[in-house]
Amino acid sequence: MVLGAGGRMVSSTYSNEPSSEYYYIYYYDENTYQKVTALSKIDEKNLKQIASDLKIDYIQMSKTSNIDYKLNDIKQQSYNSQTTEEKISSYQDIYYYFAIPLVILLIVDFVYLIGISEKFPIK
């Protein structure tokens, strides 16, 4: 899904501090030499082309109604996939395949350690 959004650009450094004077990114206009808030502008033609090339949906995010239908569609697809067994991949524990040989090795090691300690007792 390609999402198109525009608006005032927020500084990543101060994104958690909306009251800070550095919250938005500013630049100085070449003609007026005034401090201006930087704006992110959408190139819809390019975004639509990218979405088309990737064979995915393009959603303009300026209206929540544009996003709501896609979220509902995703929820429905998720719900439908959970009802069909072939579409669900499940997790299967395989640790015990490795635990059995490990336990056997530990027992062998313990028996060997006991045998060594009887031959060479610690004084």
Residue pairs with C-beta under 8 A, 6 or more apart in sequence:
1 51
1 56
1 57
1 58
1 59
1 70
2 47
2 48
2 50
2 51
2 54
2 56
2 57
2 58
2 59
3 59
3 61
4 42
4 44
4 47
4 58
4 59
4 60
4 61
5 40
5 42
5 61
5 62
6 39
6 40
6 41
6 42
6 62
7 39
7 40
8 24
8 25
8 37
8 38
8 39
8 40
9 24
9 25
9 37
9 38
9 39
9 40
10 23
10 24
10 25
11 22
11 23
11 24
11 25
13 22
14 20
14 22
14 23
15 23
17 23
24 37
24 38
25 37
25 38
26 35
26 36
26 37
26 38
27 35
27 36
27 38
28 34
28 35
28 36
29 36
42 60
44 60
47 58
48 58
50 58
51 57
51 58
52 58
57 70
59 66
59 67
59 70
60 66
61 67
81 87
81 88
82 88
